Amino acid sequence: AVVSTQSTGEQERWEQDQELTPLFMPRVYQAKPSNITQDTFIRLDGWGKGYLWAGKHLLGRYWPVAGPQLTHFCPGPWYDEKQGILLIEMERAPANKSITFTDTPQLDGPYDPTQL
């Protein structure tokens, strides 16, 4: 299943209140799929690098370009429909801003040390 995410809007509000100064501000995206009832894997194709949460549980860091792990395991009981899936993107989000839920892990993706 592919689920679209949405920006929480915090960065946009924060940027409007600040003068033009150099800064680092990650973007926060949240997805709230309603059909996660069992263990699943989350795939983040096209995303840059960042952190992934299910409810209040940190699932790990993601960096699909550098690999080799392309999916993150999400235990069903950890998913909280109210809090959803949270991504803190440190570089860039894809244009479609979607994540994929699958029942198959992919742990042997490409490893590109030039991306490190």
Helices and strands as residue ranges (DSSP letters): E 2-4, E 6-7, H 10-16, E 27-31, E 40-43, E 50-54, E 57-62, E 71-74, G 76-78, E 85-89, E 98-102, G 113-115
